[in-house]
Amino acid sequence: MRMVDIIEKKRDGHELSKEEIYFVVKDYTKGEIPDYQMSALAMAIYFKDMTTTERVHLTMAMVESGDQIDLSDINGIKVDKHSTGGVGDTTTLILAPLVAAVGVPVAKMSGRGLGHTGGTIDKLESIDGFKVEIDSETFNRLVNENKIAVVGQSGNLTPADKKLYGLRDVTATVNSIPLIASSIMSKKIASGADAIVLDVKTGSGAFMKDLEEAKALAEAMVQIGKGSGRNTIAVISDMSQPLGFAIGNALEVKEAIDTLKGEGPADLHELCLTLGSQMVYLSGVASSIEEGRTMLEEAITTGKALETFKTFISAQGGDASVVDNPTKLPTAAYTFEIEAKEDGYVSEIVADEIGIAASILGAGRTTKESTIDLAVGLVLNKKVGDKVHKGESLVTVYSNHESVASVVERIDRSYHIVKNKVESKPLVYDIIYG
């Protein structure tokens, strides 16, 4: 089999066979196919696309290129959740204890963040003593005992995807639906999920800014899930403004606690119920999505979700008293209020600019080696559709530096205020079922 023949075949718009796709993934991972040939194939895929069958084969070839997590010792159907990312996306911190509280096993492997704020693992490290590295035997035991454990990604998962992603990043082939879909799904499948719920973001703060592109990606991932034997559901949700109020690691942990108490931001609360009800349904714990939602609402109302969060923190070495006393979380030295310059209504909050502002404060990483400041970040006091008066606070800035001029400038640019009332965009645009 020759790589040049495979490139030519895809260039001319023909379907690649399973054998050809496995050959490419295996030999590229081993270093036997040079970057220039893999770049040519990636560009051919970018322009000619792939069939659903090709996408499934590519995904599974990347899964089989490295380690695969075995969760068979954990009782029940393990449902994983993946978000395509955004600004203020705190859903995992809430969903994990929330669905665990109603009996869904959450065996979650999460990464560190690179961008606006830290990842789920970084956020959990805001809690004193919390251990993100535990051995597989302890991990399985905790999920069986408490229905929940969250650890950092380890092992050699999907090395083919890591290598190909690095190449795509420098060859203008990142924005390819089959390559994005297989990249995401390969990691979820290799992590041992039985079923998968996807939160596909769209809007100014999302990777997929166009709704139709987001739908195409959601449908592609659901079809890959179905083709690889995993029940998969995709929720297409709005990221035209930040989700919730908080952007920043310790600030997001506090907001997660508030939401588990039933006191969180309305959009974050609603999205967690939407995603969570799909997870409960796929796990078989609920016979319908509606029943799943009712169970989750009850878990919040009765305090069971909050107690599950405490148990989870304590089981992994963390100080669970932060749930009742969030002042124990890392705290910034300075706070600043950014005030509205005129009366009116918030018509737009450019999510990307807000995210960059939080990153400038130190809430996120610009490189993998960057150190995150867990205490800093932003809290939005006004969202799209809200009425504001001149001098009212739009955003509270939490900083460990006295000078925040560049942050203020970005936030001022991101808030648009108009005279007439505007409606916010839908929180959920569509749900794609397999």
C-alpha positions in Angstrom: 0.0 0.0 0.0 1.4 3.4 -1.0 0.6 6.7 0.7 0.7 8.6 -2.6 -2.1 6.4 -4.0 -4.3 7.0 -0.9 -3.7 10.8 -1.2 -4.6 10.7 -4.9 -7.7 8.6 -4.2 -9.0 11.1 -1.6 -8.0 14.1 -3.8 -10.3 12.7 -6.5 -13.2 12.4 -4.0 -13.3 8.6 -3.6 -14.0 6.7 -0.3 -11.0 5.3 1.5 -11.3 1.7 2.7 -10.9 0.6 6.3 -7.6 -1.0 5.5 -6.3 2.2 3.9 -7.3 4.4 6.8 -5.8 2.0 9.4 -2.6 1.9 7.3 -2.3 5.7 7.3 -3.0 6.1 11.0 -0.7 3.3 12.1 2.3 4.3 9.9 1.9 8.0 10.5 1.9 7.4 14.3 5.1 5.2 13.9 6.8 8.0 12.0 6.9 6.0 8.7 4.7 8.5 6.8 6.3 12.0 6.6 4.4 15.1 7.6 4.3 16.4 4.1 2.3 13.4 2.9 0.0 13.5 5.9 -0.5 17.3 5.3 -1.5 16.5 1.7 -4.1 13.9 2.8 -5.5 16.3 5.5 -5.9 19.0 2.9 -7.6 16.5 0.5 -10.0 15.5 3.4 -10.6 19.2 4.1 -11.8 19.8 0.5 -13.4 16.4 -0.3 -14.8 15.5 3.1 -15.3 11.9 4.3 -18.3 9.6 4.4 -19.8 8.5 7.7 -18.1 5.1 7.3 -14.7 6.7 6.7 -15.2 8.9 9.8 -16.0 5.9 11.9 -12.9 4.0 10.6 -10.7 7.1 11.2 -12.0 7.5 14.8 -11.5 3.8 15.7 -8.0 3.7 14.1 -7.0 6.7 16.3 -8.6 5.0 19.4 -6.6 1.8 18.7 -3.3 3.8 18.2 -2.8 4.0 21.9 -4.1 3.0 25.4 -7.8 2.4 26.0 -9.3 2.8 29.5 -11.1 -0.2 30.8 -14.0 0.8 33.0 -15.7 -2.7 33.0 -15.1 -3.0 36.8 -17.5 -0.1 37.3 -21.1 -1.0 37.7 -23.7 0.5 35.3 -23.6 2.4 32.0 -20.9 5.0 32.1 -22.0 8.2 30.3 -19.4 10.8 29.4 -20.1 14.5 28.7 -17.9 16.6 26.3 -18.2 20.3 25.6 -16.6 21.8 22.6 -15.5 24.7 24.9 -16.4 28.3 25.5 -16.2 31.1 28.1 -17.5 30.4 31.6 -18.3 26.8 30.8 -18.6 25.3 34.3 -21.0 22.5 33.4 -18.8 19.5 34.3 -18.3 20.7 37.9 -22.1 20.8 38.3 -23.1 17.8 36.1 -20.7 15.3 37.7 -22.2 15.4 41.2 -25.7 16.2 40.0 -26.1 13.1 37.8 -24.1 11.0 40.3 -26.7 12.0 43.0 -29.4 10.1 41.1 -27.3 7.0 40.5 -25.5 7.6 37.2 -21.9 6.4 37.5 -19.5 9.3 36.6 -16.0 8.0 35.7 -14.6 11.3 34.4 -11.2 11.9 32.9 -10.6 15.6 32.3 -7.7 17.7 31.0 -6.1 21.0 32.0 -7.1 24.1 30.3 -5.3 26.0 27.5 -7.0 29.3 26.8 -9.5 31.5 28.7 -9.5 29.6 32.1 -8.3 26.3 33.4 -9.9 23.0 32.6 -12.0 21.0 35.1 -8.9 19.6 36.7 -7.4 23.1 37.3 -10.7 24.3 38.8 -10.9 21.3 41.2 -7.4 22.2 42.3 -8.8 25.4 43.7 -10.1 23.2 46.5 -7.4 22.7 49.1 -6.0 19.1 49.2 -8.0 17.8 46.2 -6.1 15.1 44.4 -6.5 14.8 40.6 -4.1 11.9 40.3 -5.3 8.5 41.8 -4.6 5.0 40.6 -7.1 3.1 38.5 -8.1 0.7 41.3 -9.0 3.6 43.6 -10.7 5.4 40.8 -13.0 2.4 40.0 -13.7 1.9 43.7 -14.7 5.5 44.3 -17.1 5.4 41.3 -18.7 2.2 42.6 -19.0 3.6 46.2 -19.9 7.2 45.5 -21.0 7.1 41.8 -18.3 9.8 41.0 -14.6 10.3 40.6 -12.7 12.8 38.4 -9.1 12.4 37.5 -6.5 14.0 35.1 -6.0 12.3 31.8 -3.1 9.9 31.9 -1.6 7.2 29.8 -1.0 7.2 26.1 -4.5 7.9 24.8 -5.0 8.5 21.0 -1.3 9.4 20.2 -2.4 9.4 16.5 -4.8 12.3 17.2 -2.2 14.2 19.2 0.2 14.0 16.3 -2.3 14.8 13.6 -3.8 17.7 15.6 -0.4 19.3 15.8 0.0 19.0 12.1 -3.5 20.4 11.3 -2.8 23.4 13.5 0.1 24.5 11.2 -1.4 23.5 7.8 -4.8 25.3 7.9 -6.8 22.1 8.2 -8.1 22.5 11.7 -11.6 23.5 10.5 -12.5 20.2 8.9 -15.7 18.5 10.2 -14.5 14.9 9.8 -11.1 15.7 11.4 -12.6 17.6 14.3 -15.3 15.0 14.9 -12.9 12.0 14.8 -10.5 13.9 17.1 -13.2 14.5 19.8 -14.9 11.1 19.6 -11.6 9.1 19.6 -10.7 10.6 23.0 -14.2 9.9 24.4 -14.2 6.3 23.2 -10.6 5.6 24.3 -11.6 7.0 27.8 -14.0 4.0 28.2 -17.4 5.7 27.8 -20.4 3.5 27.1 -22.5 6.5 26.0 -21.7 10.1 25.2 -23.5 13.4 25.6 -22.0 16.2 23.6 -22.4 20.0 24.2 -21.7 21.6 20.9 -21.3 25.3 21.3 -22.0 28.0 18.7 -21.6 31.8 18.7 -18.8 34.3 19.2 -17.2 32.5 22.1 -17.3 29.1 20.4 -15.0 27.3 18.0 -17.9 26.8 15.7 -19.3 30.3 15.4 -21.8 29.5 12.7 -25.0 27.6 13.7 -25.1 25.4 10.5 -21.4 24.4 11.0 -22.2 23.5 14.6 -25.1 21.4 13.5 -22.9 19.6 10.9 -20.3 18.9 13.6 -22.9 17.6 16.0 -24.5 15.3 13.4 -21.0 14.0 12.4 -20.1 13.1 16.0 -23.5 11.5 16.7 -23.1 9.3 13.6 -19.6 8.3 14.6 -20.9 7.4 18.1 -23.7 5.3 16.5 -21.2 3.7 14.1 -18.9 2.7 16.9 -21.6 1.3 19.1 -21.9 4.2 21.6 -25.3 5.8 22.2 -24.6 9.5 21.5 -26.7 12.6 21.8 -25.6 16.2 20.9 -27.0 19.4 22.4 -26.3 22.5 20.3 -26.1 25.4 22.8 -25.4 29.1 22.6 -22.0 30.7 23.3 -22.7 34.1 21.9 -22.1 35.4 25.4 -20.4 33.7 28.4 -22.3 31.0 30.2 -23.3 31.9 33.7 -21.7 34.9 35.5 -18.2 33.6 36.5 -15.0 33.3 34.4 -12.1 32.1 36.5 -11.2 28.9 38.4 -12.1 29.5 42.0 -14.9 31.8 40.9 -16.4 29.0 38.8 -16.2 26.5 41.7 -18.2 29.0 43.8 -20.7 29.4 41.0 -21.0 25.6 40.7 -21.7 25.4 44.4 -24.4 28.0 44.0 -25.9 26.1 41.1 -26.0 22.9 43.0 -27.9 24.8 45.8 -30.4 25.9 43.2 -29.1 29.5 43.4 -27.0 29.7 40.3 -27.4 31.7 37.1 -30.5 30.7 35.1 -28.7 29.9 31.9 -26.1 27.6 33.6 -28.8 25.9 35.7 -31.0 25.3 32.6 -28.1 23.9 30.4 -27.0 21.6 33.2 -30.6 20.2 33.5 -30.8 19.8 29.7 -27.4 18.0 29.4 -27.9 16.0 32.7 -31.4 14.7 31.7 -29.8 13.3 28.5 -27.1 11.6 30.6 -29.6 10.1 33.0 -31.7 8.8 30.1 -28.7 7.2 28.3 -27.6 5.6 31.5 -30.9 3.7 31.8 -31.5 5.2 35.3 -34.5 7.1 33.9 -36.9 5.7 31.3 -37.3 9.1 29.6 -35.5 12.4 29.3 -38.5 14.1 31.2 -38.1 11.6 34.1 -34.4 12.3 34.2 -35.0 16.0 34.4 -37.5 15.6 37.3 -34.9 13.4 39.2 -32.2 16.1 38.8 -34.5 18.9 39.9 -35.4 16.8 43.0 -31.7 16.2 43.7 -31.1 19.9 43.8 -34.2 20.7 45.8 -33.5 18.1 48.5 -29.8 18.9 48.8 -28.7 15.5 47.6 -26.7 17.0 44.7 -24.8 19.2 47.1 -24.1 16.4 49.5 -22.8 14.2 46.6 -20.4 17.1 45.7 -19.1 17.2 49.3 -18.6 13.4 49.4 -16.8 13.6 46.0 -14.4 16.3 47.3 -13.7 14.5 50.5 -13.1 11.1 48.9 -10.4 12.7 46.7 -8.6 14.4 49.6 -10.2 17.8 49.3 -11.5 20.1 52.0 -15.3 19.6 51.6 -16.0 22.5 54.0 -15.5 24.9 51.1 -19.0 23.9 50.0 -20.5 25.6 53.1 -17.7 28.2 53.3 -16.6 29.3 49.8 -14.4 32.0 51.3 -11.9 29.2 51.8 -11.3 29.1 48.1 -8.4 31.2 46.7 -9.2 34.9 46.9 -7.8 37.7 44.8 -6.1 40.7 46.4 -8.0 43.4 44.4 -11.5 43.9 43.0 -12.5 46.5 40.5 -15.9 47.5 39.1 -16.3 48.3 35.4 -19.3 50.6 35.1 -21.7 51.3 32.3 -21.1 54.6 30.5 -24.7 55.1 29.5 -28.3 54.0 30.2 -29.8 51.3 28.0 -29.9 47.6 27.5 -27.1 45.1 27.0 -27.4 44.0 23.3 -24.2 42.0 23.0 -21.3 40.7 25.1 -18.4 39.5 22.8 -17.5 36.3 24.6 -14.1 35.9 23.0 -13.0 39.4 24.4 -14.3 38.5 27.9 -12.4 35.2 27.7 -9.1 37.0 26.7 -9.6 39.5 29.5 -9.8 36.7 32.0 -6.7 35.1 30.5 -4.7 38.4 30.8 -5.5 38.4 34.5 -3.9 35.0 34.8 -7.0 32.8 34.8 -5.9 30.8 31.8 -2.8 29.5 30.1 -1.2 30.9 26.9 1.1 27.9 26.7 1.0 24.4 28.4 3.8 25.6 30.7 2.0 28.7 31.9 1.0 28.9 35.6 -2.6 29.6 36.3 -3.7 32.1 39.1 -6.7 30.2 40.6 -8.0 33.3 42.4 -8.5 35.7 39.5 -11.2 36.2 37.0 -14.4 38.1 36.2 -18.0 38.1 37.4 -20.6 39.5 35.0 -23.2 41.6 36.7 -25.2 42.2 33.5 -26.1 39.8 30.6 -27.7 40.3 27.2 -31.2 41.8 27.6 -30.6 43.3 31.0 -31.4 47.0 31.6 -28.5 49.1 32.8 -28.1 52.6 34.2 -25.0 54.7 33.8 -22.6 54.1 36.6 -24.0 50.5 37.4 -21.4 47.7 37.5 -21.3 45.6 34.3 -18.4 43.4 35.5 -16.4 42.8 38.7 -12.7 42.2 38.1 -10.8 40.0 40.5 -7.1 40.6 40.2 -3.8 40.1 42.0 -2.3 43.1 40.2 -3.2 46.8 40.9 -3.2 47.7 37.2 -5.9 46.2 35.0 -6.0 48.8 32.2 -5.8 46.3 29.4 -8.5 44.2 30.9 -10.8 47.1 31.3 -10.2 48.1 27.7 -11.2 44.7 26.4 -14.3 44.5 28.6 -15.4 47.9 27.5 -15.1 46.8 23.9 -17.0 43.6 24.5 -20.1 45.2 26.1 -22.6 46.8 23.6 -25.4 48.9 25.1 -28.4 50.2 23.0 -31.5 52.3 23.8 -34.2 49.7 23.0 -34.7 46.4 24.8 -33.3 43.3 23.0 -34.0 39.6 23.5 -31.2 37.2 24.3 -30.6 34.3 21.9 -32.0 30.8 22.6 -29.9 28.8 25.1 -30.4 25.5 23.2 -30.8 25.6 19.4 -31.3 21.9 18.7 -30.7 18.3 20.1 -29.4 15.7 17.7 -30.2 12.0 18.5 -28.5 9.0 17.0 
